[in-house]
Amino acid sequence: MDTQEIALGDKVTVKKNADVPLTFKGTVEKIYVNSALLTIDDFDSEDAVVVDDLKNKTVVNFKHIRKGGKPVTAPKPEEDEKK
């Protein structure tokens, strides 16, 4: 499977599913082991109440994030890159 490495500041898309209450476009604010904190930048007006409740930020598992239409992976720790 072709994946994109995710980085701070990346513009990504998230599709609504059982774990995510809305479809939106966002920006990566912080990266965790299996997820990322995203700011919610662009969303359907019908989801405005949900976005407001979330204070325009949410944590989403990598499996639900797409960058350029492709699944994302966490950046490799620097120690791994030296091998």
Buried (B, 14 or more C-beta within 10 A) or exposed (E): EEEBEBEEEBEBBBEEEEEBBBBBBBBBEEBEEEBBBBBBEEBEEEBEEBBEEBEBBBEBBBEBBBBEEEBBBBEEEEEEEEE
